Amino acid sequence: MIRTLLAVCLILVCVRHSSGARDAHRLQSCRSAGGQCTKASSCSGLVSDQTIACKRNSVCCLVHLPTETVDIPSEQSDSSPIESVGDEDAGSVEPDGSVYLPHPGTSQCGKITLYPPTVDPRLRIVGGQSASEGQWPWQVSFHDVTGHFCGGSLISDQWIVTAAHCLQRHTPTEVTIHLGEHHLDSISGNEKKLTTSEWVVHPAYAPSQRGTPNDIALVKLEGPVDISGHYVRTTCLPGALDVFDGTDHCIISGWGNSMGTGDEKYLQHITVPITPTQACNESWNGVINDRHVCVGHGDVGACSGDSGGPLVCLRDGLYVLAGVTSWGSFSCQHFGYPNIYTRVTSYLEWIKSVVE
């Protein structure tokens, strides 16, 4: 009996030691990613994906949104700084000092003007999580009679970048553009539903060729929209010499198939790594070229319905459009086969020639 109790005690000590080592590793992993372990209800930022874990009942809370102190107009004088939040073991998840909500009134691209107040832990899903309303204000939803079918990115007050294959089997009169959308079946009053006046598919788009080259298109809205509010804004186009790699903080988003992992009626998002082109090309048997950008490892990420949507990366406090969702594994969960995006830097001259 004594030997048995001793053995049990030794096991408990080992388990506790192992558990403590795991917690310490997870906490360090979260901190190295620029976050802090805290309660989900206290996170005033982006909850990292599940590859960066914290101890039970905590999440890795990242603050990636640009923060600035702004002059609050008199009609908004009741706005107050966001208070630092945290729990006993994590400390503050905010930068030093007070952070004010950036207010609308500027059409500066790549800026988020709504700082997510909370992250509901019930919305946490495998492979991603639900975004807060207004978190990605350039996200576009393409609708036909069946509902949402593709995504896009607003790049000016009248132009959208999407995937060329999204426009196949559709005509402009059949499609409605939704801006400021958050939940596909709920109306918050922040949505704008518009028709289009022009579709321009890249002239070298070749859907029958291996790798689906030049999968990019431009869609013009029926009229200009206000891009200086909270819920409808533009993402920035990259510079011609911009290179995106594994050191960049990048996000993909959309209302595509979640493969049963969450409520895709809410806009979903996930932090993703840029995968080296050479390794990606080896995975996809030589069909990848310099006009593609590869993302992730294939086990999580984009799926059907996310096509045309944005891959944005944070540069100098602004979110820049690095890629357009193009294609990937049919199963959407095939490890070793990254998602493929159309590299926007390769099409800047064409985009500008059409838009301007």
DOGUBA-411476 format. One line per 2 residues: number of its first residue (from 1); their letters; for each residue x, y, z of C-alpha. Coordinates in pm, 1 decimal. Layout:
BEGIN
NUM> a> X/Y/Z | ...
//
This chain:
BEGIN
1> mi> 0.0/0.0/0.0 | 283.7/238.8/90.0
3> rt> 465.0/152.4/-234.0 | 146.3/218.3/-427.4
5> ll> 95.9/559.1/-265.9 | 460.0/647.2/-331.9
7> av> 422.4/554.5/-696.9 | 107.0/764.6/-727.5
9> cl> 283.5/1061.9/-568.0 | 577.7/1027.2/-806.3
11> il> 338.9/1017.3/-1102.3 | 157.9/1328.5/-981.5
13> vc> 488.2/1513.5/-935.6 | 596.5/1416.5/-1288.7
15> vr> 263.0/1515.1/-1437.0 | 268.7/1851.0/-1259.3
17> hs> 628.5/1910.6/-1368.4 | 545.7/1817.3/-1727.6
19> sg> 231.7/2030.3/-1723.8 | 422.4/2324.3/-1579.8
21> ar> 692.4/2290.3/-1846.1 | 425.1/2283.1/-2117.0
23> da> 255.5/2593.8/-1972.7 | 588.6/2776.5/-1956.8
25> hr> 665.4/2681.4/-2317.3 | 323.2/2792.3/-2434.2
27> lq> 349.1/3122.4/-2248.5 | 691.9/3185.8/-2399.0
29> sc> 561.0/3091.9/-2745.5 | 278.4/3340.0/-2709.5
31> rs> 508.3/3617.6/-2587.8 | 756.8/3559.7/-2869.3
33> ag> 470.2/3614.0/-3111.7 | 401.0/3953.6/-2956.4
35> gq> 109.5/3850.4/-2734.8 | 11.0/3773.4/-2378.7
37> ct> -187.3/3483.3/-2232.9 | -512.2/3615.9/-2092.7
39> ka> -883.8/3543.9/-2070.9 | -1060.1/3558.0/-2406.5
41> ss> -1318.8/3799.0/-2267.7 | -1037.4/4040.4/-2173.8
43> cs> -861.4/4036.2/-2511.2 | -882.4/4370.5/-2690.7
45> gl> -700.7/4243.9/-2996.7 | -664.3/3939.5/-3218.6
47> vs> -670.5/3591.5/-3070.2 | -384.9/3395.0/-3221.8
49> dq> -454.5/3066.5/-3395.8 | -421.2/2741.3/-3202.7
51> ti> -57.4/2680.5/-3296.4 | 28.9/2927.6/-3020.4
53> ac> -147.2/2798.5/-2712.1 | -172.5/2909.8/-2353.3
55> kr> -280.5/2721.9/-2046.4 | -638.8/2608.2/-2009.3
57> ns> -908.0/2879.8/-2016.1 | -662.7/3134.1/-2160.2
59> vc> -587.1/3247.8/-2512.6 | -287.5/3412.3/-2675.2
61> cl> -399.4/3771.5/-2726.4 | -212.7/3968.3/-2991.1
63> vh> -231.6/4341.9/-3044.5 | -150.0/4382.7/-3413.9
65> lp> -374.0/4675.9/-3495.3 | -215.1/5015.8/-3550.9
67> te> -257.3/5230.0/-3241.5 | -238.2/5604.3/-3220.3
69> tv> -356.1/5890.9/-3007.0 | -597.3/6108.1/-3201.2
71> di> -784.7/6430.5/-3144.2 | -1143.3/6336.6/-3065.1
73> ps> -1397.0/6572.5/-3225.8 | -1634.8/6746.8/-2986.4
75> eq> -1928.0/6529.7/-3093.7 | -1724.0/6223.4/-2994.9
77> sd> -1583.2/6369.2/-2673.6 | -1739.1/6092.1/-2468.5
79> ss> -1493.4/5844.0/-2619.0 | -1236.7/5736.6/-2365.2
81> pi> -905.6/5550.2/-2377.3 | -911.5/5173.6/-2381.9
83> es> -796.6/5056.2/-2045.0 | -517.9/4805.0/-2015.9
85> vg> -645.9/4456.1/-1953.6 | -492.0/4136.2/-1832.9
87> de> -502.4/3867.8/-1569.2 | -295.0/3782.5/-1266.8
89> da> -24.2/3586.6/-1450.4 | -11.6/3770.4/-1781.5
91> gs> -1.7/4143.0/-1713.1 | -115.3/4401.6/-1964.8
93> ve> -187.7/4301.5/-2325.2 | -181.6/4664.4/-2436.4
95> pd> 122.6/4871.6/-2531.2 | 255.0/5108.9/-2267.4
97> gs> 24.8/5403.9/-2215.1 | -336.1/5463.2/-2309.2
99> vy> -470.1/5370.1/-2649.9 | -746.0/5573.4/-2808.1
101> lp> -995.8/5444.6/-3059.4 | -891.8/5584.1/-3396.2
103> hp> -1194.8/5769.1/-3528.9 | -1318.1/5766.6/-3888.6
105> gt> -1292.6/6069.7/-4109.8 | -982.3/5969.9/-4301.9
107> sq> -970.0/5764.5/-4619.4 | -615.9/5643.2/-4549.8
109> cg> -588.3/5289.6/-4689.8 | -492.5/4992.9/-4475.2
111> ki> -615.9/5141.4/-4149.0 | -857.6/4974.0/-3910.9
113> tl> -1058.3/5232.3/-3717.4 | -1249.7/4993.9/-3492.8
115> yp> -1045.4/4830.9/-3220.8 | -1209.5/4494.2/-3135.8
117> pt> -1348.8/4528.4/-2781.1 | -1367.3/4159.1/-2695.7
119> vd> -1324.7/3816.4/-2843.8 | -1607.9/3579.8/-2764.8
121> pr> -1453.7/3242.3/-2667.2 | -1756.3/3062.5/-2812.0
123> lr> -1653.5/3178.6/-3156.8 | -1307.7/3023.1/-3136.4
125> iv> -1277.3/2756.8/-3409.3 | -1017.1/2509.4/-3536.0
127> gg> -795.8/2678.2/-3790.3 | -921.1/3031.6/-3730.8
129> qs> -1175.8/3240.9/-3545.9 | -1456.8/3483.7/-3607.9
131> as> -1348.8/3840.3/-3670.9 | -1500.8/4133.1/-3486.3
133> eg> -1738.2/4352.4/-3684.5 | -1540.9/4614.1/-3873.9
135> qw> -1207.9/4441.3/-3813.4 | -1132.9/4393.2/-4183.4
137> pw> -1327.9/4678.2/-4346.3 | -1194.9/4615.7/-4700.1
139> qv> -1341.3/4263.1/-4707.1 | -1598.5/4221.9/-4985.4
141> sf> -1866.2/3954.7/-5025.6 | -1992.5/3859.9/-5373.8
143> hd> -2354.7/3739.6/-5375.2 | -2576.0/3573.3/-5634.5
145> vt> -2923.9/3421.6/-5596.8 | -2778.6/3143.4/-5380.9
147> gh> -2600.1/3382.0/-5142.8 | -2229.1/3441.0/-5079.8
149> fc> -1999.0/3270.9/-5330.0 | -1668.5/3462.9/-5335.8
151> gg> -1465.4/3733.0/-5164.6 | -1278.5/4041.8/-5271.5
153> sl> -1081.6/4343.3/-5147.4 | -1181.6/4707.7/-5176.8
155> is> -881.5/4906.2/-5309.0 | -1050.1/5240.8/-5384.4
157> dq> -1388.0/5403.6/-5342.5 | -1509.1/5228.2/-5658.6
159> wi> -1280.8/4933.0/-5740.4 | -1249.2/4579.1/-5601.7
161> vt> -977.4/4319.3/-5658.9 | -1095.6/3958.3/-5675.8
163> aa> -1006.5/3627.9/-5844.8 | -1084.6/3590.1/-6214.1
165> hc> -1234.9/3247.1/-6157.3 | -1497.3/3404.4/-5927.0
167> lq> -1651.3/3578.6/-6226.2 | -1685.9/3266.3/-6436.8
169> rh> -2043.0/3144.8/-6485.8 | -2174.5/3480.5/-6363.1
171> tp> -2280.0/3802.9/-6527.8 | -2274.8/4151.7/-6371.8
173> te> -2654.7/4163.9/-6352.0 | -2660.1/3845.8/-6140.9
175> vt> -2416.7/3969.6/-5875.1 | -2457.2/4198.6/-5574.9
177> ih> -2157.2/4336.8/-5387.8 | -2180.5/4347.5/-5007.3
179> lg> -1953.5/4588.8/-4820.6 | -1937.4/4624.3/-4441.6
181> eh> -2069.5/4269.6/-4406.2 | -2010.7/4070.3/-4086.8
183> hl> -2276.3/3801.0/-4037.3 | -2430.5/3683.9/-4362.0
185> ds> -2777.4/3628.2/-4215.6 | -2792.7/3927.7/-3980.6
187> is> -2835.8/4295.6/-4063.2 | -2646.4/4536.9/-3842.3
189> gn> -2715.8/4847.2/-4050.9 | -2349.0/4886.3/-4144.3
191> ek> -2379.1/4692.1/-4469.4 | -2384.1/4843.6/-4817.9
193> kl> -2528.2/4641.1/-5107.2 | -2430.3/4759.1/-5453.2
195> tt> -2433.7/4651.4/-5814.0 | -2138.5/4671.1/-6051.3
197> se> -2081.5/4863.7/-6371.8 | -1771.7/4692.0/-6511.4
199> wv> -1577.4/4364.9/-6485.2 | -1218.6/4341.9/-6608.9
201> vh> -1057.5/3997.5/-6610.5 | -681.5/3986.0/-6660.5
203> pa> -620.6/3926.5/-7032.7 | -373.4/3644.0/-6966.4
205> ya> -598.4/3453.3/-6725.9 | -577.7/3086.3/-6823.9
207> ps> -812.3/2868.0/-6618.3 | -726.8/2552.4/-6813.0
209> qr> -351.0/2579.6/-6757.4 | -169.7/2414.2/-6469.0
211> gt> -143.2/2649.8/-6172.9 | -430.9/2871.0/-6295.3
213> pn> -200.9/3160.7/-6390.2 | -309.7/3526.1/-6374.6
215> di> -615.5/3452.0/-6161.2 | -706.1/3812.4/-6090.6
217> al> -984.7/4049.2/-6190.9 | -1109.6/4401.7/-6117.9
219> vk> -1472.7/4491.2/-6048.9 | -1605.0/4846.6/-6063.2
221> le> -1892.6/4950.0/-5840.5 | -2191.8/5135.9/-5982.9
223> gp> -2075.4/5445.8/-5799.5 | -1817.9/5558.8/-5542.7
225> vd> -1869.0/5468.5/-5177.1 | -1767.3/5646.4/-4857.9
227> is> -1439.9/5489.4/-4742.6 | -1382.3/5716.0/-4443.0
229> gh> -1608.3/5539.9/-4193.3 | -1556.6/5243.1/-3964.6
231> yv> -1700.3/4954.0/-4164.9 | -1609.4/5025.9/-4527.2
233> rt> -1246.3/5113.0/-4593.5 | -972.8/5020.9/-4839.0
235> tc> -662.4/4808.0/-4811.4 | -338.9/4948.6/-4952.1
237> lp> -177.0/4817.9/-5267.7 | 183.0/4706.7/-5212.2
239> ga> 486.6/4877.3/-5355.2 | 635.8/4731.6/-5671.6
241> ld> 946.1/4616.6/-5483.3 | 766.9/4478.9/-5177.1
243> vf> 857.8/4120.1/-5092.1 | 652.8/3921.5/-4841.6
245> dg> 803.8/3629.3/-4652.7 | 787.5/3437.3/-4327.5
247> td> 885.1/3743.0/-4124.7 | 564.8/3928.0/-4215.5
249> hc> 247.3/3929.0/-4008.6 | -24.6/3830.0/-4257.0
251> ii> -397.3/3759.8/-4231.1 | -648.2/3584.1/-4457.8
253> sg> -1023.5/3623.2/-4418.8 | -1351.6/3511.8/-4572.1
255> wg> -1687.4/3341.9/-4537.4 | -1576.2/3019.0/-4706.7
257> ns> -1642.1/2661.4/-4601.2 | -1505.6/2600.1/-4250.2
259> mg> -1523.3/2219.7/-4297.1 | -1741.8/2197.3/-3988.8
261> tg> -1498.6/2378.2/-3759.7 | -1701.2/2693.6/-3697.9
263> de> -1985.3/2922.7/-3792.5 | -1891.7/3046.7/-4139.7
265> ky> -2184.7/3287.8/-4136.6 | -1944.6/3510.3/-3940.3
267> lq> -1642.2/3647.9/-4122.7 | -1352.9/3419.5/-4030.9
269> hi> -984.5/3511.3/-4016.1 | -653.4/3350.9/-3933.5
271> tv> -288.7/3451.1/-3908.3 | -85.4/3268.3/-4173.5
273> pi> 283.3/3232.9/-4259.5 | 415.7/3298.4/-4609.0
275> tp> 564.0/2972.8/-4745.0 | 887.2/2985.6/-4952.6
277> tq> 810.3/2956.0/-5324.2 | 1064.6/2681.0/-5387.5
279> ac> 924.7/2451.0/-5119.0 | 571.2/2527.4/-5234.2
281> ne> 662.7/2448.2/-5594.5 | 802.9/2111.8/-5489.0
283> sw> 477.5/2030.4/-5309.6 | 269.6/2126.6/-5613.2
285> ng> 484.0/1945.3/-5871.9 | 628.9/2247.9/-6046.3
287> vi> 312.6/2450.9/-6120.5 | 403.4/2747.3/-5897.9
289> nd> 566.7/3054.2/-6052.6 | 681.6/3396.4/-5936.2
291> rh> 331.6/3538.6/-5983.8 | 199.9/3312.7/-5709.2
293> vc> 242.3/3355.0/-5335.2 | 208.0/3048.1/-5113.2
295> vg> 53.0/3052.8/-4768.3 | 51.4/2810.0/-4476.5
297> hg> 89.3/2434.5/-4485.3 | -247.4/2326.7/-4625.5
299> dv> -396.9/2188.0/-4303.5 | -578.6/2513.5/-4218.6
301> ga> -659.7/2819.8/-4421.1 | -875.9/2910.4/-4718.7
303> cs> -1148.2/2688.7/-4865.7 | -1429.8/2711.8/-5119.7
305> gd> -1608.9/3043.9/-5084.7 | -1291.8/3225.9/-4975.5
307> sg> -1172.4/3267.3/-5335.7 | -1096.1/3623.2/-5438.6
309> gp> -1053.4/3734.2/-5079.0 | -757.3/3916.8/-4927.2
311> lv> -418.0/3813.1/-4801.3 | -306.8/4128.1/-4617.7
313> cl> 23.2/4186.6/-4444.0 | 110.6/4457.0/-4192.0
315> rd> 368.8/4707.0/-4316.1 | 454.3/5027.4/-4131.7
317> gl> 123.7/5027.4/-3946.8 | -87.8/4969.9/-4257.4
319> yv> -242.4/4651.6/-4399.2 | -119.9/4589.9/-4753.6
321> la> -281.3/4354.9/-5007.8 | -17.6/4090.5/-5075.2
323> gv> -234.9/3827.3/-5243.2 | -572.6/3726.2/-5384.4
325> ts> -710.3/3386.2/-5280.5 | -683.7/3156.0/-5582.5
327> wg> -667.4/2779.2/-5521.4 | -547.4/2496.2/-5299.7
329> sf> -612.7/2138.3/-5195.1 | -962.5/2014.2/-5277.0
331> sc> -1000.9/1889.7/-4918.7 | -883.5/2224.5/-4771.3
333> qh> -704.9/2025.7/-4500.7 | -417.4/1850.8/-4679.7
335> fg> -98.2/1910.9/-4483.9 | 202.4/1978.1/-4704.3
337> yp> 5.1/2151.2/-4979.7 | -1.6/2528.4/-4914.6
339> ni> -283.3/2757.2/-5029.1 | -204.3/2949.5/-5347.2
341> yt> -264.5/3322.3/-5392.6 | -217.3/3554.5/-5688.1
343> rv> 78.1/3780.8/-5608.4 | -49.8/4140.0/-5627.6
345> ts> 292.5/4300.0/-5683.7 | 308.7/4120.0/-6018.9
347> yl> -4.7/4300.0/-6141.2 | 37.5/4655.7/-6014.9
349> ew> 88.5/4809.9/-6357.7 | -218.0/4631.9/-6493.7
351> ik> -429.2/4731.8/-6192.1 | -326.9/5095.8/-6220.0
353> sv> -385.6/5099.8/-6596.7 | -744.6/4981.1/-6543.1
355> ve> -833.2/5180.4/-6232.9 | -675.2/5508.7/-6341.1
//
